[in-house]
Protein backbone atom coordinates (compact mmCIF):
# COMPACT_ATOMS: atom_id res chain seq x y z
CA UNK A 1 0.00 0.00 0.00
CA UNK A 2 1.42 3.34 -1.02
CA UNK A 3 -0.53 5.72 1.22
CA UNK A 4 1.70 8.19 3.10
CA UNK A 5 -0.99 9.08 5.65
CA UNK A 6 -1.43 5.41 6.53
CA UNK A 7 2.32 4.90 6.82
CA UNK A 8 2.67 7.92 9.14
CA UNK A 9 -0.20 6.71 11.32
CA UNK A 10 1.32 3.24 11.45
CA UNK A 11 4.64 4.61 12.71
CA UNK A 12 2.92 6.70 15.39
CA UNK A 13 0.76 3.74 16.41
CA UNK A 14 3.83 1.52 16.84
CA UNK A 15 5.60 4.19 18.91
CA UNK A 16 2.63 4.62 21.23
CA UNK A 17 2.12 0.85 21.47
CA UNK A 18 5.71 0.42 22.66
CA UNK A 19 5.30 3.28 25.14
CA UNK A 20 2.04 1.76 26.41
CA UNK A 21 3.66 -1.64 26.94
CA UNK A 22 6.56 0.01 28.78
CA UNK A 23 4.20 1.94 31.06
CA UNK A 24 2.11 -1.12 31.86
CA UNK A 25 5.28 -3.04 32.79
CA UNK A 26 6.45 -0.12 34.94
CA UNK A 27 3.03 -0.05 36.55
CA UNK A 28 3.59 -3.59 37.78
CA UNK A 29 6.75 -2.51 39.61
CA UNK A 30 5.91 1.07 40.63
CA UNK A 31 2.28 1.73 41.49
CA UNK A 32 2.60 5.50 41.37
CA UNK A 33 -0.56 7.42 40.37
CA UNK A 34 1.24 9.32 37.61
CA UNK A 35 2.38 6.08 35.96
CA UNK A 36 -1.13 4.63 36.22
CA UNK A 37 -2.70 7.73 34.66
CA UNK A 38 -0.02 7.89 31.94
CA UNK A 39 -0.49 4.23 31.04
CA UNK A 40 -4.24 4.63 30.59
CA UNK A 41 -3.77 7.88 28.67
CA UNK A 42 -1.30 6.18 26.31
CA UNK A 43 -3.78 3.35 25.86
CA UNK A 44 -6.48 5.81 24.79
CA UNK A 45 -4.07 7.55 22.39
CA UNK A 46 -3.04 4.17 20.95
CA UNK A 47 -6.69 3.21 20.40
CA UNK A 48 -7.28 6.57 18.71
CA UNK A 49 -4.37 6.01 16.33
CA UNK A 50 -5.64 2.51 15.57
CA UNK A 51 -9.12 3.84 14.73
CA UNK A 52 -7.54 6.54 12.54
CA UNK A 53 -5.47 3.86 10.77
CA UNK A 54 -8.55 1.77 10.07
CA UNK A 55 -10.48 4.79 8.78
CA UNK A 56 -7.54 5.87 6.60
CA UNK A 57 -7.16 2.36 5.22
CA UNK A 58 -10.81 1.83 4.33
CA UNK A 59 -12.04 5.37 3.60
CA UNK A 60 -9.21 6.93 1.63
Rosetta silent file (secondary structure, phi, psi, omega in degrees, C-alpha in Angstrom):
SEQUENCE: XXXXXXXXXXXXXXXXXXXXXXXXXXXXXXXXXXXXXXXXXXXXXXXXXXXXXXXXXXXX
SCORE:     score description
SCORE:     0.000 S_00000001
   1 L     0.000  132.428 -175.452    0.000    0.000    0.000 S_00000001
   2 L  -114.302   59.550 -179.271    1.419    3.338   -1.021 S_00000001
   3 L  -115.205  110.097 -175.054   -0.535    5.716    1.220 S_00000001
   4 H   -65.277  -32.464  178.418    1.702    8.194    3.098 S_00000001
   5 H   -65.464  -41.558  179.313   -0.990    9.083    5.654 S_00000001
   6 H   -64.599  -42.257 -179.964   -1.430    5.413    6.525 S_00000001
   7 H   -63.333  -41.105  178.944    2.322    4.902    6.823 S_00000001
   8 H   -65.748  -41.804  177.990    2.672    7.920    9.144 S_00000001
   9 H   -65.078  -37.256  179.397   -0.198    6.712   11.320 S_00000001
  10 H   -63.839  -41.097  178.983    1.317    3.239   11.448 S_00000001
  11 H   -64.758  -44.811  178.658    4.641    4.611   12.710 S_00000001
  12 H   -64.496  -39.137  178.699    2.916    6.704   15.392 S_00000001
  13 H   -61.833  -43.765 -179.648    0.765    3.736   16.411 S_00000001
  14 H   -65.077  -40.620  178.480    3.833    1.521   16.843 S_00000001
  15 H   -62.338  -45.600 -179.936    5.601    4.186   18.910 S_00000001
  16 H   -71.048  -29.878  176.612    2.634    4.616   21.230 S_00000001
  17 H   -66.226  -41.313  177.337    2.115    0.847   21.468 S_00000001
  18 H   -65.540  -42.841  177.873    5.708    0.417   22.657 S_00000001
  19 H   -62.946  -39.643  179.016    5.296    3.282   25.136 S_00000001
  20 H   -64.392  -44.594  177.744    2.045    1.756   26.406 S_00000001
  21 H   -61.128  -42.005  178.451    3.664   -1.635   26.940 S_00000001
  22 H   -61.232  -44.274 -178.528    6.555    0.008   28.781 S_00000001
  23 H   -68.525  -35.262  177.497    4.199    1.943   31.055 S_00000001
  24 H   -69.725  -33.844  174.630    2.113   -1.125   31.862 S_00000001
  25 H   -68.620  -42.683  177.540    5.277   -3.043   32.788 S_00000001
  26 H   -62.481  -34.325 -179.994    6.455   -0.119   34.935 S_00000001
  27 H   -63.398  -29.690  178.560    3.029   -0.048   36.551 S_00000001
  28 H   -69.810  -30.023 -178.377    3.585   -3.593   37.784 S_00000001
  29 H   -94.872  -37.759 -176.843    6.745   -2.511   39.609 S_00000001
  30 L  -124.744  107.922 -177.666    5.911    1.067   40.633 S_00000001
  31 L   -90.979   54.847  178.901    2.278    1.731   41.494 S_00000001
  32 L   -85.752  140.532 -177.696    2.596    5.502   41.370 S_00000001
  33 H   -58.107  -33.586  179.642   -0.564    7.415   40.373 S_00000001
  34 H   -66.141  -40.588  179.196    1.242    9.323   37.613 S_00000001
  35 H   -67.445  -38.417  178.804    2.382    6.077   35.963 S_00000001
  36 H   -64.904  -45.871  179.164   -1.130    4.627   36.222 S_00000001
  37 H   -64.371  -43.125 -179.451   -2.704    7.726   34.656 S_00000001
  38 H   -64.369  -37.426 -179.723   -0.016    7.892   31.942 S_00000001
  39 H   -67.108  -40.972  178.062   -0.488    4.229   31.037 S_00000001
  40 H   -70.697  -35.603  177.348   -4.242    4.634   30.591 S_00000001
  41 H   -64.873  -43.107  177.401   -3.770    7.880   28.666 S_00000001
  42 H   -64.076  -35.137  176.703   -1.298    6.177   26.314 S_00000001
  43 H   -62.715  -44.275  178.990   -3.782    3.350   25.860 S_00000001
  44 H   -64.219  -40.785  177.864   -6.475    5.806   24.785 S_00000001
  45 H   -63.997  -41.379  179.779   -4.075    7.547   22.388 S_00000001
  46 H   -63.744  -41.514  177.412   -3.042    4.173   20.951 S_00000001
  47 H   -64.540  -39.871  177.299   -6.689    3.210   20.397 S_00000001
  48 H   -61.535  -43.433  177.566   -7.278    6.574   18.707 S_00000001
  49 H   -64.813  -37.124  179.234   -4.365    6.013   16.325 S_00000001
  50 H   -65.419  -42.958  177.627   -5.644    2.507   15.570 S_00000001
  51 H   -63.341  -40.800  177.639   -9.116    3.839   14.729 S_00000001
  52 H   -64.490  -37.267  177.130   -7.538    6.537   12.544 S_00000001
  53 H   -63.703  -43.814 -179.797   -5.467    3.859   10.768 S_00000001
  54 H   -64.280  -43.635  179.485   -8.548    1.773   10.065 S_00000001
  55 H   -64.674  -39.804  178.932  -10.476    4.793    8.783 S_00000001
  56 H   -66.979  -37.702 -179.116   -7.544    5.869    6.597 S_00000001
  57 H   -68.131  -43.928 -175.138   -7.159    2.360    5.216 S_00000001
  58 H   -90.118  -29.329 -174.404  -10.812    1.834    4.332 S_00000001
  59 L  -116.708   47.740 -178.825  -12.037    5.369    3.601 S_00000001
  60 L   -84.501    0.000    0.000   -9.207    6.934    1.626 S_00000001
